[in-house]
């Protein structure tokens, strides 16, 4: 079992920044890739960013490229999402997820991830 706990969400004005953190426990952190997803009210959960097991590969959805950065610190069992130049359309509950069924690269489908955090709310005001 893997437990994931997100933090760092909040209310920010458009153009501002937030840094989300996700701490994992229960399994060797470097044995799984990590992803960030988000879900806005009335919408399906969507992929935001992902990072491979040791951080060599990252991938972003087009709408956040150049604004968001995913990183991980395996010594701290943590993954981060630095979000800059935030827009109102970034408002959502953000979830981190862990997947261990593949060894290389990243995946963008929520179906590929095995464990999920409880989510943290990000609200961007205009």
N, C-alpha and C positions, 0 to 999 in steps of 0.2 A: 504494500500500500504506500501511496505517496500523498502527503498533505501539502496543499498549496495555500498560501495566505497572501493576498494582495493588500497593498496600501498605497497611499499617495494621491488618491483622487481628491476632488474638491471642485469648488466654483472658481472660475477664472474668466477674465474678460478676453474677448477676441484679441488675438495677437500675443497673448501671454503664453506661459510655459508651465508644464507640470512634469514631474518625474514619478512614474509608477514603479513600485517594487513588488517583487513576488519572492517570498522565501519558501523553500521546499524542505521537507523532511521525510524520512522514512525509507530512503533508498539512495544509493550513490548518485549524486546529482549529475555527474558527467556521463552517466549511462543513458540519459534521455535528452532528446531535443526539446526545445521550449517554444511556445507560441503565445502571441497575444491576439485575442479576438475581442469584438465589441458587439453590443446589441442595443440599438436605439428603440424607444417605445414604438410598438407596432411593426417593427421590422425583424427580419431574421438575423441570427448571429452571423457576423461576417469576420473574415480573416483580416488582421491588421499587419502583423509582422511575425517572423519566425527566425530562430537561430539554431544552428546545429549543435551537436553535443559539446564540442570544445570551442565553439564560437568562430570557426573558420568561414562558415557560410551564413549569410543572412538574406532575407527576402522580405519585400514590403508590397502591400497593395498600392496601386498607382496613386490613390488619393492622398497618401501620407508620405510618399517618397520626397526626400529633401527636407521634410519637416520633423519626422520621427526617427529615432535611432534606438535599435534594440541592442542590448549588450548583456553579458552574463559574467558572473564571478563564481567560478566553481568552488573556490576556497570558502566562499561565503554562502554557498547553496542558494544563490540569488540570481534572478534575471530582472532586467530593468527596461523601462520604455521611457526614453526622454522625448517629450512632446513639446515642440516649439511652434510658434506661429499658429496657435490653435484657432480653429474656426467654429462657429456655432454648429456646423454639421458634424463636428467631432463629438458632440454630446452623446453619451451612451454609458452603459455599464461595461467596464473593461474587465476581461477575464484572462488570467494566464492559464496555460495548459501544458501538460507534459506528455510526451509520446516516446515510447521506447521500442516500437515494433520495426524500426528501421535504423540502420547504423550510420548512413551517410546522408548529408544534405538536410533539406528542410521539407516540410509538407505544409500545404495551405488548407487542407480540408479538415473541418472539425472532427470528422469521423475517424481520422488517423490518430487523434489524441485520446489518451486513456484516463487522464486525471485532470480535474478542473478545480480552480479556486472558487471562492464564493462571489467574487466580483467586487469592483470598486467603482463608485459613480464619478463620472467626469461631466461637469456641466460648464459649457462655454457660453457666456452671455455676449450679446451683440452690442 
